[in-house]
Amino acid sequence: MNLAKKLGLKKGTYLFSNCAKMPSKMKCRLLLMGPVRQKKDLLAAGIEHMIKVHKHKRSPKLYKEAAGMLERVTVA
């Protein structure tokens, strides 16, 4: 069974952020994912994770970094 079906994802385009792609002493493996139409929600969740877990400071640079981490995936 493919992962999209197992997760119950509907057809469409999604954005995801993979914390494991960022260098970290914690070796964080958190994945955040949501439909494109909820980009603001996904960014907000990612930024809160970056602040609370990884101890980053809230700044315009952090918002830009979080937005740059988003990748697209299409579920057919």
HUTA-V76816 format. One record per backbone hydrogen bond with DSSP energy under -1.0 kcal/mol. CO is the residue of the C=O (numbers start at 1). NH is the residue of the N-H. E is the energy in kcal/mol with one decimal. If there is no record, write none. Layout:
co=CO nh=NH e=E
co=CO nh=NH e=E
//
This chain:
co=2 nh=6 e=-2.4
co=3 nh=7 e=-2.5
co=4 nh=9 e=-2.6
co=12 nh=75 e=-3.2
co=13 nh=36 e=-1.9
co=14 nh=73 e=-2.2
co=15 nh=34 e=-2.3
co=16 nh=71 e=-2.5
co=17 nh=32 e=-2.4
co=18 nh=21 e=-1.8
co=19 nh=22 e=-1.8
co=30 nh=19 e=-2.6
co=32 nh=17 e=-2.6
co=34 nh=15 e=-3.2
co=35 nh=38 e=-2.5
co=36 nh=39 e=-1.7
co=38 nh=42 e=-2.3
co=39 nh=43 e=-2.8
co=40 nh=44 e=-2.4
co=41 nh=45 e=-2.3
co=42 nh=46 e=-2.5
co=43 nh=47 e=-2.8
co=44 nh=48 e=-2.3
co=45 nh=49 e=-2.1
co=46 nh=50 e=-2.5
co=47 nh=51 e=-2.3
co=48 nh=52 e=-2.9
co=49 nh=53 e=-2.4
co=49 nh=54 e=-1.2
co=50 nh=56 e=-2.2
co=59 nh=63 e=-1.8
co=60 nh=64 e=-2.1
co=61 nh=65 e=-2.5
co=62 nh=66 e=-2.8
co=63 nh=67 e=-2.3
co=64 nh=68 e=-2.0
co=71 nh=16 e=-2.4
co=73 nh=14 e=-3.1
co=75 nh=12 e=-2.2
//
